[in-house]
Amino acid sequence: MGDRLHVHVPCHMLKEHLGLLLENRLQPEIGLKWDDLEKPVGELIDCCRQLEEEGLGIIFHAPFMDLNPGALEPLVRKASKLRFRQTLDLAGKCRASLAVFHPGYDRWRYGGRSEPWLEASLAFWPDLINQAGEQECLLALENIFDDEPEPLATLIEELDNPWVGHCFDIGHWNLFAKVPLRQWLSAFRSRLIHLHLHDNDGTSDAHLPAGEGNIDFEDLFQQIDSMHRLPTATLEIHSKAGLLRTIPFFAARFRP
Protein backbone atom coordinates (compact mmCIF):
# COMPACT_ATOMS: atom_id res chain seq x y z
CA MET A 1 0.00 0.00 0.00
CA GLY A 2 1.47 3.36 -0.97
CA ASP A 3 1.69 6.12 1.59
CA ARG A 4 -0.92 8.21 -0.26
CA LEU A 5 -3.75 5.67 0.17
CA HIS A 6 -5.89 4.99 3.24
CA VAL A 7 -8.99 2.94 4.04
CA HIS A 8 -12.00 3.96 6.09
CA VAL A 9 -12.22 2.28 9.52
CA PRO A 10 -14.79 3.28 12.17
CA CYS A 11 -13.06 4.03 15.44
CA HIS A 12 -14.94 1.35 17.38
CA MET A 13 -13.75 -1.28 14.87
CA LEU A 14 -10.06 -0.30 14.78
CA LYS A 15 -8.83 -2.87 17.32
CA GLU A 16 -10.91 -5.60 15.66
CA HIS A 17 -9.36 -4.84 12.27
CA LEU A 18 -5.82 -4.04 13.47
CA GLY A 19 -4.48 -7.43 12.39
CA LEU A 20 -5.99 -7.01 8.92
CA LEU A 21 -4.47 -3.54 8.61
CA LEU A 22 -1.02 -4.68 9.70
CA GLU A 23 -1.04 -7.87 7.59
CA ASN A 24 -2.08 -6.03 4.42
CA ARG A 25 -0.23 -2.78 5.22
CA LEU A 26 -3.42 -0.75 5.10
CA GLN A 27 -3.42 2.77 6.49
CA PRO A 28 -6.63 3.80 8.28
CA GLU A 29 -8.72 6.91 8.11
CA ILE A 30 -10.30 6.54 11.54
CA GLY A 31 -13.91 7.67 11.59
CA LEU A 32 -14.94 9.28 14.89
CA LYS A 33 -18.42 9.69 16.35
CA TRP A 34 -19.26 11.86 19.34
CA ASP A 35 -19.26 8.94 21.78
CA ASP A 36 -15.74 7.89 20.71
CA LEU A 37 -14.58 11.20 22.18
CA GLU A 38 -16.34 10.51 25.49
CA LYS A 39 -14.50 7.22 26.11
CA PRO A 40 -10.94 6.52 27.31
CA VAL A 41 -8.61 6.71 24.31
CA GLY A 42 -5.66 4.67 25.60
CA GLU A 43 -6.53 1.62 23.50
CA LEU A 44 -6.96 3.76 20.38
CA ILE A 45 -3.61 5.45 20.92
CA ASP A 46 -1.96 2.06 21.43
CA CYS A 47 -3.39 0.79 18.11
CA CYS A 48 -2.11 3.90 16.35
CA ARG A 49 1.35 3.39 17.86
CA GLN A 50 1.44 -0.17 16.51
CA LEU A 51 0.54 1.10 13.05
CA GLU A 52 3.16 3.84 13.26
CA GLU A 53 5.85 1.35 14.30
CA GLU A 54 5.14 -0.54 11.06
CA GLY A 55 5.53 2.64 9.02
CA LEU A 56 1.80 3.06 8.39
CA GLY A 57 0.21 6.50 8.42
CA ILE A 58 -2.94 7.55 10.29
CA ILE A 59 -5.58 10.14 9.53
CA PHE A 60 -8.87 10.99 11.26
CA HIS A 61 -12.39 11.91 10.24
CA ALA A 62 -14.09 14.19 12.76
CA PRO A 63 -17.65 13.64 14.04
CA PHE A 64 -20.27 15.43 11.96
CA MET A 65 -23.77 14.43 13.05
CA ASP A 66 -25.70 17.59 14.13
CA LEU A 67 -22.51 19.69 13.95
CA ASN A 68 -21.95 22.73 11.75
CA PRO A 69 -18.98 25.12 12.01
CA GLY A 70 -20.89 27.68 9.92
CA ALA A 71 -24.10 27.51 11.97
CA LEU A 72 -25.87 30.76 12.81
CA GLU A 73 -26.88 29.34 16.21
CA PRO A 74 -23.98 30.05 18.62
CA LEU A 75 -24.60 26.92 20.70
CA VAL A 76 -24.27 24.72 17.62
CA ARG A 77 -20.96 26.39 16.78
CA LYS A 78 -19.83 25.89 20.40
CA ALA A 79 -20.61 22.16 20.27
CA SER A 80 -18.90 21.90 16.87
CA LYS A 81 -15.78 23.63 18.16
CA LEU A 82 -15.60 21.27 21.16
CA ARG A 83 -15.81 18.13 19.03
CA PHE A 84 -13.42 19.45 16.39
CA ARG A 85 -10.87 20.48 19.02
CA GLN A 86 -11.17 17.05 20.66
CA THR A 87 -10.53 15.50 17.25
CA LEU A 88 -7.40 17.57 16.74
CA ASP A 89 -6.19 16.83 20.27
CA LEU A 90 -6.54 13.11 19.52
CA ALA A 91 -4.89 13.54 16.13
CA GLY A 92 -1.94 15.14 17.91
CA LYS A 93 -1.62 12.27 20.38
CA CYS A 94 -1.69 9.78 17.49
CA ARG A 95 0.60 11.87 15.27
CA ALA A 96 -1.97 11.92 12.47
CA SER A 97 -0.99 13.76 9.29
CA LEU A 98 -4.50 14.87 8.27
CA ALA A 99 -8.02 15.25 9.65
CA VAL A 100 -11.23 15.52 7.60
CA PHE A 101 -14.11 17.80 8.64
CA HIS A 102 -17.60 18.51 7.30
CA PRO A 103 -17.94 22.27 6.74
CA GLY A 104 -21.75 22.32 7.09
CA TYR A 105 -23.01 24.26 4.06
CA ASP A 106 -26.34 23.24 2.51
CA ARG A 107 -27.98 25.76 0.20
CA TRP A 108 -31.46 24.52 1.11
CA ARG A 109 -30.83 25.21 4.79
CA TYR A 110 -29.52 28.68 4.04
CA GLY A 111 -32.03 29.61 1.37
CA GLY A 112 -29.37 29.71 -1.33
CA ARG A 113 -27.41 32.43 0.52
CA SER A 114 -23.93 31.29 1.45
CA GLU A 115 -22.83 34.63 2.95
CA PRO A 116 -24.10 34.07 6.54
CA TRP A 117 -22.54 30.60 6.64
CA LEU A 118 -19.29 31.95 5.18
CA GLU A 119 -19.07 34.76 7.74
CA ALA A 120 -19.61 32.37 10.65
CA SER A 121 -17.15 29.85 9.18
CA LEU A 122 -14.37 32.41 8.72
CA ALA A 123 -14.61 33.22 12.42
CA PHE A 124 -14.76 29.54 13.44
CA TRP A 125 -11.68 28.01 11.82
CA PRO A 126 -8.57 30.17 12.50
CA ASP A 127 -7.70 28.90 16.01
CA LEU A 128 -8.16 25.29 14.85
CA ILE A 129 -5.91 25.97 11.88
CA ASN A 130 -3.27 27.37 14.24
CA GLN A 131 -3.46 24.19 16.32
CA ALA A 132 -3.24 22.07 13.17
CA GLY A 133 -0.11 23.93 12.09
CA GLU A 134 1.52 23.36 15.47
CA GLN A 135 0.74 19.63 15.16
CA GLU A 136 1.64 19.50 11.44
CA CYS A 137 -1.79 18.01 10.72
CA LEU A 138 -3.60 19.11 7.57
CA LEU A 139 -7.29 20.06 7.81
CA ALA A 140 -9.35 18.82 4.85
CA LEU A 141 -12.85 20.29 4.38
CA GLU A 142 -15.16 17.86 2.59
CA ASN A 143 -18.01 18.50 0.14
CA ILE A 144 -21.30 16.96 1.30
CA PHE A 145 -24.57 18.38 -0.09
CA ASP A 146 -22.78 21.02 -2.17
CA ASP A 147 -24.25 21.35 -5.66
CA GLU A 148 -21.60 23.86 -6.75
CA PRO A 149 -18.03 24.38 -5.54
CA GLU A 150 -18.02 28.15 -4.97
CA PRO A 151 -19.10 28.45 -1.29
CA LEU A 152 -16.56 25.89 -0.06
CA ALA A 153 -13.86 27.08 -2.45
CA THR A 154 -14.39 30.67 -1.28
CA LEU A 155 -14.06 29.63 2.36
CA ILE A 156 -10.79 27.81 1.75
CA GLU A 157 -9.38 30.64 -0.38
CA GLU A 158 -10.26 33.27 2.23
CA LEU A 159 -8.80 31.20 5.07
CA ASP A 160 -5.67 31.12 2.88
CA ASN A 161 -3.51 28.87 5.01
CA PRO A 162 -1.24 26.02 3.90
CA TRP A 163 -2.66 23.76 6.63
CA VAL A 164 -6.22 23.82 5.26
CA GLY A 165 -7.49 22.44 1.96
CA HIS A 166 -10.26 20.50 0.22
CA CYS A 167 -11.26 16.85 0.64
CA PHE A 168 -13.07 15.98 -2.58
CA ASP A 169 -15.65 13.24 -2.04
CA ILE A 170 -16.44 11.94 -5.50
CA GLY A 171 -19.46 9.98 -4.28
CA HIS A 172 -21.07 13.12 -2.84
CA TRP A 173 -20.21 15.00 -6.03
CA ASN A 174 -21.96 12.32 -8.07
CA LEU A 175 -25.07 12.60 -5.91
CA PHE A 176 -25.42 16.35 -5.43
CA ALA A 177 -23.20 18.42 -7.73
CA LYS A 178 -24.62 20.18 -10.78
CA VAL A 179 -21.25 20.95 -12.40
CA PRO A 180 -18.84 18.69 -14.35
CA LEU A 181 -15.92 17.06 -12.56
CA ARG A 182 -13.34 19.22 -14.33
CA GLN A 183 -15.12 22.42 -13.30
CA TRP A 184 -15.33 21.28 -9.69
CA LEU A 185 -11.66 20.38 -9.42
CA SER A 186 -10.51 23.54 -11.17
CA ALA A 187 -12.36 25.64 -8.58
CA PHE A 188 -9.98 24.34 -5.89
CA ARG A 189 -6.77 24.29 -7.95
CA SER A 190 -3.83 23.78 -5.57
CA ARG A 191 -6.17 23.56 -2.54
CA LEU A 192 -7.16 19.92 -3.25
CA ILE A 193 -5.30 17.81 -0.67
CA HIS A 194 -7.37 14.65 -0.13
CA LEU A 195 -9.91 12.40 -1.87
CA HIS A 196 -12.71 10.16 -0.67
CA LEU A 197 -13.15 7.38 -3.22
CA HIS A 198 -16.26 5.22 -3.50
CA ASP A 199 -18.92 4.54 -6.13
CA ASN A 200 -22.70 4.97 -6.42
CA ASP A 201 -25.35 5.18 -9.14
CA GLY A 202 -26.44 8.73 -8.32
CA THR A 203 -29.47 7.72 -6.25
CA SER A 204 -27.97 6.97 -2.81
CA ASP A 205 -24.71 7.31 -0.91
CA ALA A 206 -24.05 3.58 -1.27
CA HIS A 207 -20.24 3.56 -0.74
CA LEU A 208 -19.72 0.85 -3.37
CA PRO A 209 -16.46 -0.48 -4.83
CA ALA A 210 -15.30 1.16 -8.05
CA GLY A 211 -17.14 -0.19 -11.06
CA GLU A 212 -20.37 -1.01 -9.21
CA GLY A 213 -21.87 2.45 -9.78
CA ASN A 214 -21.63 4.96 -12.62
CA ILE A 215 -18.67 7.16 -11.57
CA ASP A 216 -15.95 7.62 -14.20
CA PHE A 217 -12.79 7.14 -12.15
CA GLU A 218 -10.55 7.27 -15.23
CA ASP A 219 -11.66 10.87 -15.75
CA LEU A 220 -10.70 11.63 -12.15
CA PHE A 221 -7.30 9.96 -12.50
CA GLN A 222 -6.50 11.87 -15.68
CA GLN A 223 -7.20 15.16 -13.97
CA ILE A 224 -5.34 14.54 -10.73
CA ASP A 225 -2.34 13.14 -12.59
CA SER A 226 -1.87 16.58 -14.15
CA MET A 227 -1.90 18.40 -10.80
CA HIS A 228 1.24 19.93 -9.34
CA ARG A 229 0.39 18.52 -5.90
CA LEU A 230 -1.02 15.01 -5.84
CA PRO A 231 -3.67 14.44 -3.14
CA THR A 232 -3.82 11.61 -0.66
CA ALA A 233 -6.94 9.42 -0.73
CA THR A 234 -9.19 7.22 1.38
CA LEU A 235 -11.25 4.30 0.11
CA GLU A 236 -14.67 4.80 1.74
CA ILE A 237 -16.10 1.39 0.87
CA HIS A 238 -18.40 0.07 3.55
CA SER A 239 -17.98 -3.68 3.13
CA LYS A 240 -14.83 -5.64 3.89
CA ALA A 241 -15.19 -7.85 0.81
CA GLY A 242 -15.82 -4.88 -1.45
CA LEU A 243 -12.85 -3.01 -0.01
CA LEU A 244 -10.41 -5.89 -0.48
CA ARG A 245 -11.75 -6.44 -4.01
CA THR A 246 -11.15 -2.86 -5.10
CA ILE A 247 -7.83 -2.10 -3.35
CA PRO A 248 -5.66 -3.26 -6.29
CA PHE A 249 -7.49 -0.92 -8.69
CA PHE A 250 -6.73 2.13 -6.55
CA ALA A 251 -3.36 1.04 -5.13
CA ALA A 252 -1.90 0.99 -8.62
CA ARG A 253 -2.84 4.69 -8.93
CA PHE A 254 -1.61 5.89 -5.55
CA ARG A 255 1.76 4.20 -5.07
CA PRO A 256 4.60 6.71 -4.60
KOLROLUM-547631 format. One line per 2 residues: number of its first residue (from 1); their letters; for each residue x, y, z of C-alpha. Coordinates in steps of 0.1 Angstrom, whole numbers, plus 2048, in hexadecimal, padded with zeros to 3 digits. Example, Ala and Ser with C-alpha at 12.3 -4.5 7.8 and 13.67 -1.06 7.14 Angstrom:
<atoms>
1> as> 87B 7D3 84E  889 7F5 847
</atoms>
This chain:
<atoms>
1> mg> 800 800 800  80F 822 7F6
3> dr> 811 83D 810  7F7 852 7FD
5> lh> 7DB 839 802  7C5 832 820
7> vh> 7A6 81D 828  788 828 83D
9> vp> 786 817 85F  76C 821 87A
11> ch> 77D 828 89A  76B 80E 8AE
13> ml> 777 7F3 895  79B 7FD 894
15> ke> 7A8 7E3 8AD  793 7C8 89D
17> hl> 7A2 7D0 87B  7C6 7D8 887
19> gl> 7D3 7B6 87C  7C4 7BA 859
21> ll> 7D3 7DD 856  7F6 7D1 861
23> en> 7F6 7B1 84C  7EB 7C4 82C
25> rl> 7FE 7E4 834  7DE 7F9 833
27> qp> 7DE 81C 841  7BE 826 853
29> ei> 7A9 845 851  799 841 873
31> gl> 775 84D 874  76B 85D 895
33> kw> 748 861 8A4  73F 877 8C1
35> dd> 73F 859 8DA  763 84F 8CF
37> le> 76E 870 8DE  75D 869 8FF
39> kp> 76F 848 905  793 841 911
41> vg> 7AA 843 8F3  7C7 82F 900
43> el> 7BF 810 8EB  7BA 826 8CC
45> id> 7DC 837 8D1  7EC 815 8D6
47> cc> 7DE 808 8B5  7EB 827 8A4
49> rq> 80D 822 8B3  80E 7FE 8A5
51> le> 805 80B 883  820 826 885
53> ee> 83A 80D 88F  833 7FB 86F
55> gl> 837 81A 85A  812 81F 854
57> gi> 802 841 854  7E3 84B 867
59> if> 7C8 865 85F  7A7 86E 871
61> ha> 784 877 866  773 88E 880
63> pf> 750 888 88C  735 89A 878
65> md> 712 890 883  6FF 8B0 88D
67> ln> 71F 8C5 88B  724 8E3 876
69> pg> 742 8FB 878  72F 915 863
71> al> 70F 913 878  6FD 934 880
73> ep> 6F3 925 8A2  710 92C 8BA
75> lv> 70A 90D 8CF  70D 8F7 8B0
77> rk> 72E 908 8A8  73A 903 8CC
79> as> 732 8DE 8CB  743 8DB 8A9
81> kl> 762 8EC 8B6  764 8D5 8D4
83> rf> 762 8B5 8BE  77A 8C3 8A4
85> rq> 793 8CD 8BE  790 8AB 8CF
87> tl> 797 89B 8AC  7B6 8B0 8A7
89> dl> 7C2 8A8 8CB  7BF 883 8C3
91> ag> 7CF 887 8A1  7ED 897 8B3
93> kc> 7F0 87B 8CC  7EF 862 8AF
95> ra> 806 877 899  7EC 877 87D
97> sl> 7F6 88A 85D  7D3 895 853
99> av> 7B0 898 860  790 89B 84C
101> fh> 773 8B2 856  750 8B9 849
103> pg> 74D 8DF 843  727 8DF 847
105> yd> 71A 8F3 829  6F9 8E8 819
107> rw> 6E8 902 802  6C5 8F5 80B
109> ry> 6CC 8FC 830  6D9 91F 828
111> gg> 6C0 928 80E  6DA 929 7F3
113> rs> 6EE 944 805  711 939 80E
115> ep> 71C 95A 81E  70F 955 841
117> wl> 71F 932 842  73F 93F 834
119> ea> 741 95C 84D  73C 944 86B
121> sl> 755 92B 85C  770 944 857
123> af> 76E 94C 87C  76C 927 886
125> wp> 78B 918 876  7AA 92E 87D
127> dl> 7B3 921 8A0  7AE 8FD 895
129> in> 7C5 904 877  7DF 912 88E
131> qa> 7DD 8F2 8A3  7E0 8DD 884
133> ge> 7FF 8EF 879  80F 8EA 89B
135> qe> 807 8C4 898  810 8C3 872
137> cl> 7EE 8B4 86B  7DC 8BF 84C
139> la> 7B7 8C9 84E  7A3 8BC 831
141> le> 77F 8CB 82C  768 8B3 81A
143> ni> 74C 8B9 801  72B 8AA 80D
145> fd> 70A 8B8 7FF  71C 8D2 7EA
147> de> 70E 8D6 7C7  728 8EF 7BC
149> pe> 74C 8F4 7C9  74C 919 7CE
151> pl> 741 91C 7F3  75A 903 7FF
153> at> 775 90F 7E7  770 933 7F3
155> li> 773 928 818  794 916 811
157> ee> 7A2 932 7FC  799 94D 816
159> ld> 7A8 938 833  7C7 937 81D
161> np> 7DD 921 832  7F4 904 827
163> wv> 7E5 8EE 842  7C2 8EE 835
165> gh> 7B5 8E0 814  799 8CD 802
167> cf> 78F 8A9 806  77D 8A0 7E6
169> di> 763 884 7EC  75C 877 7C9
171> gh> 73D 864 7D5  72D 883 7E4
173> wn> 736 896 7C4  724 87B 7AF
175> lf> 705 87E 7C5  702 8A3 7CA
177> ak> 718 8B8 7B3  70A 8CA 794
179> vp> 72B 8D1 784  744 8BB 771
181> lr> 761 8AB 782  77B 8C0 771
183> qw> 769 8E0 77B  767 8D5 79F
185> ls> 78B 8CC 7A2  797 8EB 790
187> af> 784 900 7AA  79C 8F3 7C5
189> rs> 7BC 8F3 7B0  7DA 8EE 7C8
191> rl> 7C2 8EC 7E7  7B8 8C7 7E0
193> ih> 7CB 8B2 7F9  7B6 892 7FF
195> lh> 79D 87C 7ED  781 866 7F9
197> lh> 77C 84A 7E0  75D 834 7DD
199> dn> 743 82D 7C3  71D 832 7C0
201> dg> 702 834 7A5  6F8 857 7AD
203> ts> 6D9 84D 7C1  6E8 846 7E4
205> da> 709 849 7F7  710 824 7F3
207> hl> 736 824 7F9  73B 809 7DE
209> pa> 75B 7FB 7D0  767 80C 7B0
211> ge> 755 7FE 791  734 7F6 7A4
213> gn> 725 818 79E  728 832 782
215> id> 745 848 78C  760 84C 772
217> fe> 780 847 786  796 849 768
219> dl> 78B 86D 762  795 874 787
221> fq> 7B7 864 783  7BF 877 763
223> qi> 7B8 898 774  7CB 891 795
225> ds> 7E9 883 782  7ED 8A6 773
227> mh> 7ED 8B8 794  80C 8C7 7A3
229> rl> 804 8B9 7C5  7F6 896 7C6
231> pt> 7DB 890 7E1  7DA 874 7F9
233> at> 7BB 85E 7F9  7A4 848 80E
235> le> 790 82B 801  76D 830 811
237> ih> 75F 80E 809  748 801 824
239> sk> 74C 7DB 81F  76C 7C8 827
241> ag> 768 7B1 808  762 7CF 7F1
243> ll> 780 7E2 800  798 7C5 7FB
245> rt> 78A 7C0 7D8  790 7E3 7CD
247> ip> 7B2 7EB 7DE  7C7 7DF 7C1
249> ff> 7B5 7F7 7A9  7BD 815 7BF
251> aa> 7DE 80A 7CD  7ED 80A 7AA
253> rf> 7E4 82F 7A7  7F0 83B 7C8
255> rp> 812 82A 7CD  82E 843 7D2
</atoms>
